[in-house]
Amino acid sequence: MVWIAVTAAFVSAAFLALGTQRQAAAVRNAHGREVSGKQIVQMLKNRTWLFGLVLMITGVILNIVALSLAPLTVVQPLGAVALVLTTIITRGTARYASTAQRGGPSRCAPSARSASCSSRSRRPTKPS
């Protein structure tokens, strides 16, 4: 039964990470970084935000199932995978969004921080 708990914990972590990313993307696309009370009510009509909510609820339920099948000391450390997955997913979607805004991939490596590769020296690529 422990292997079922471990599987449920990993799937739970993935659902929690994806749900967090979907909800954050919906808020960013609709309202930017700041959200008022009226805008929170509007989120209840946003399909992307609701999909993220369903993913997160499913993740919590799977985590409860995992905790019922195995000890906390086995399941809880696996929940840390959600943080790692959220970071990877967010980084991938942020890179995609920034590339699309510039009109294509940058000529500079993402890790380049030298003066020769500053934002002024980057030239957007021409669409083909």
C-alpha positions in Angstrom: 0.0 0.0 0.0 3.0 2.3 0.5 3.7 2.4 -3.2 0.1 3.6 -3.9 0.6 6.4 -1.3 3.9 7.4 -2.9 2.3 7.5 -6.4 -0.6 9.5 -5.0 1.8 11.9 -3.4 3.7 12.5 -6.6 0.6 13.0 -8.6 -0.8 15.3 -5.9 2.4 17.4 -6.2 2.0 17.6 -9.9 -1.6 18.7 -9.7 -0.9 21.3 -7.0 2.0 22.7 -9.2 -0.1 22.8 -12.3 -3.1 24.3 -10.5 -1.0 27.0 -9.0 0.5 27.9 -12.4 -2.9 27.9 -14.1 -4.5 30.2 -11.5 -1.5 32.6 -11.5 -1.6 32.8 -15.3 -5.3 33.5 -15.2 -4.9 36.4 -12.7 -1.9 37.8 -14.6 -3.7 37.8 -17.9 -6.9 39.3 -16.5 -5.7 41.8 -14.0 -1.9 42.1 -13.9 -0.3 41.7 -10.5 -2.9 43.4 -8.2 -6.4 42.0 -7.7 -9.3 43.8 -5.9 -12.4 42.2 -4.3 -14.5 42.7 -7.4 -11.9 41.1 -9.6 -11.7 38.0 -7.3 -15.4 37.5 -8.0 -14.7 37.8 -11.8 -12.1 35.0 -11.4 -14.9 32.6 -10.6 -16.1 33.0 -14.2 -12.6 32.5 -15.7 -12.2 28.9 -17.0 -8.4 28.9 -16.7 -8.6 29.9 -13.0 -11.4 27.4 -12.3 -9.4 24.6 -14.0 -6.5 25.5 -11.7 -8.8 25.3 -8.7 -10.0 21.9 -9.8 -6.4 20.7 -10.2 -5.5 22.0 -6.7 -8.6 20.4 -5.1 -7.7 17.1 -6.8 -4.2 17.4 -5.6 -5.3 18.0 -2.0 -7.6 15.0 -2.2 -4.8 12.8 -3.5 -2.6 14.0 -0.7 -5.2 13.0 1.9 -5.4 9.6 0.2 -1.7 9.2 0.4 -1.6 10.3 4.0 -4.3 7.7 4.8 -2.2 4.9 3.2 1.3 5.7 4.5 2.9 7.5 7.4 3.4 11.3 7.4 7.2 10.7 7.3 6.9 9.0 3.9 4.3 11.2 2.2 5.2 14.7 3.4 8.7 14.9 1.9 7.3 13.9 -1.5 5.1 17.0 -1.3 8.2 19.1 -1.7 8.2 18.0 -5.3 5.3 20.4 -5.8 7.6 23.4 -5.1 10.2 22.1 -7.6 7.6 21.4 -10.3 6.0 24.8 -9.8 9.4 26.5 -10.3 10.1 24.5 -13.4 6.6 25.1 -14.9 6.7 28.8 -14.1 10.2 29.3 -15.5 9.2 27.5 -18.7 6.0 29.6 -19.2 7.8 32.8 -18.3 10.6 32.1 -20.8 7.9 31.3 -23.5 6.0 34.5 -22.7 9.2 36.7 -22.8 10.3 35.1 -26.0 7.0 35.8 -27.7 7.0 39.4 -26.5 10.4 40.0 -28.1 9.4 38.4 -31.4 11.6 35.4 -31.1 14.5 33.9 -29.2 17.2 36.3 -27.9 20.6 36.3 -29.4 22.1 36.3 -25.9 22.1 33.3 -23.5 19.6 33.6 -20.7 22.4 33.5 -18.1 24.5 36.2 -19.8 24.6 39.4 -17.7 27.6 41.1 -19.2 27.6 44.6 -20.7 28.0 43.1 -24.2 24.7 41.3 -23.7 22.6 44.0 -22.1 19.0 44.6 -23.1 20.1 47.5 -25.3 22.3 45.3 -27.4 19.6 42.7 -28.0 18.0 43.0 -31.4 14.7 41.3 -32.0 14.8 38.7 -34.7 12.7 39.3 -37.8 9.7 37.0 -38.2 10.0 34.6 -41.1 
